[in-house]
Amino acid sequence: MLKQTTMAEGKPGVVQRVQEFFQEVRTELGKVTWPTVNDLKVSTKVTMLLLGIVAAIIFLFDQVFQRVILVLLNLAA
């Protein structure tokens, strides 16, 4: 049979666990290697360029599918 743990046995409370969590988060964020301003600018430019390319591809597919659907609808009419 499983033994139930109680507060008297030393299980930390909610407040203590939350404080410990945020202390650990702070420690881990201190270990992060943050990008430089130039790295961030380059990454942003690459992201925007790829976003534009994907938007253009989606636009082209949309136009092609639109024309295909219109041709099919005109054949049915």
N, C-alpha and C positions, 0 to 999 in steps of 0.2 A: 504494500500500500504506500502511496506517495505521501511524503511528509509535507504539510503546508508550512510555508515560511510566514513569519509574522514580523511586525516591526521590532519586536524585542530581540529578534535574532540578528539584527544588524543590517537588514535590507535598507538601502538608502531611500530617502523620500523623493518625491517628485521634484521638489525645488532643488535638492542637491544634485539629482541626475541632470536636470536642465542646466544648472550652473556648470557642471562637469562637461556636458556636451558643448556648450559655448566656449569653454576654455580650450577644449580639444580642437574646435573649429578654428579658433584664433591661432593656435599653435600650427595647424596645418596650413593656414593662409600665409603664415610667416615663411613657410618653406617654398611657396610658389615663386617661380621665376616669371615675373611680369614682363610683357613685351615693352620695348622702347616705343617712343612716339613715332619714330620712322617705321618700325615694324608694323605698328598699328595702322599707319597711313597706307602702307603697301598692301596689307591684308584687306583693308577696306576697299581699295581700288580694285583688287582682284575679285572680291566678292561682288562689287557693283557690276564689273564687266561680265562675270559669269551670270549674274541675274539678268542682265540685258540680253545675253545670248539665249538663255533659257526662255525668256519672254518672247523673243523673236521666233524661236522654234515653235513654241505653243501657238503663237499667232499664225504662223504658216500652216500648221496642222489644222487649226480651226478654220482657216480659209478653204483649205482643200476639202475637209469634211463637209463644210457648208455647201460647196459647189456639188459634191457628190450627192448629198441629200436632195438638193434642188433638182438635179438631173433625174434622180429616181422618182421624185414626186411629179415631175413633168411627164415622165414616161407612164406613170400610173393614171394621169388625168386624161 
